Amino acid sequence: MSECYLCPRKCGVDRTKNTGFCGAGADTVVARASLHKWEEPCISYKNGAGTVFFSGCNLHCCFCQNNKISNELFGKKVSTEKLADIFLSLQDMGADNIDLVTPTHFVPNIINALDKIRHRLVIPVVYNCGGYELTETIDMLDGYVDIYLPDIKYFSSDISQKYSNASDYFDITSKAVLAMIRQIGKLCYNDEGGLIKGTIIRHMVLPSHRHDSMKIMDWIAGSTSKDEVLVSIMNQYTPFDFISDEYKELKRRVTKMEYNTVVDHAAQLGINGFTQQKSSSSEKYVPEFDLTGI
């Protein structure tokens, strides 16, 4: 934390004194910890994922549905001991797993918390991230993470620069995802159909960008195998009021044609995974960031 190079931004800042691009200092900040029933079926298969939403982000996407915590940085500082207690409390509540949401900038703190309770934690740990990761940070997580749940948001560097100020997004993310797959290996399930090991790649279709989505599907089909990866094609894009007029193309929902074009293309490529109904595009599915469970 005194010279932070945890993510591809490589700010190098002393987070004990300042904040980097992610907006986070050295202390872990959490906005909510609770059971969440709306993750993919093999992640929330019984009681729900034990989600822990961390504040701050290394992408700051202009359309982020978790804007309150990613960009506005709402949350509460917690100690390593408290974070470990949160993990155990979620397990006691019957969580199907510990689902770490946007955790990149707090990886050392998370590892320290897991070290305190690894002998007591019997459910999988999910690393739920935006995909913009350094392979060195993924290497740090070897032995701590059971399931990787990365986004691949963009293929085009122009689009990733415009929406997330990250022209190198696909180059960085594609390498990180392959590192995750190498580390975790093949998909593995328990007797209840719950995923206990593996990688799920998420992609949310954006309005006006179905062709970019199709290129991502092409890469997945050509670079990964079906016994190692599931793909979740998301239809939940919601045009929130905070989206600037600068991004007029994002101020509407994805059409049925746009979404189905991407899904059909993935099916033709033989990609396995999940799709969403159009009703998933709704503000009601955005968690209430109210410090529940903190």
Secondary structure by P-SEA (a helix, b strand, c coil): ccccccccccccccccccccccccccbbbbcccccccccccccccccccccccccccccccccccccccccccbbbbbcaaaaaaaaaaaaaaccccccccccccaaaaaaaaaaaccccccbbbbbcccccccaaaaaaacccccccccccccccaaaaaacccccaaaaaaaaaaaaaaaacccccccccccccbbbbbbbbbccccaaaaaaaaaaaaaccccccbbbbbccccccccccccccccccccccaaaaaaaaaaaaaaccccccccccccccccccccccccc
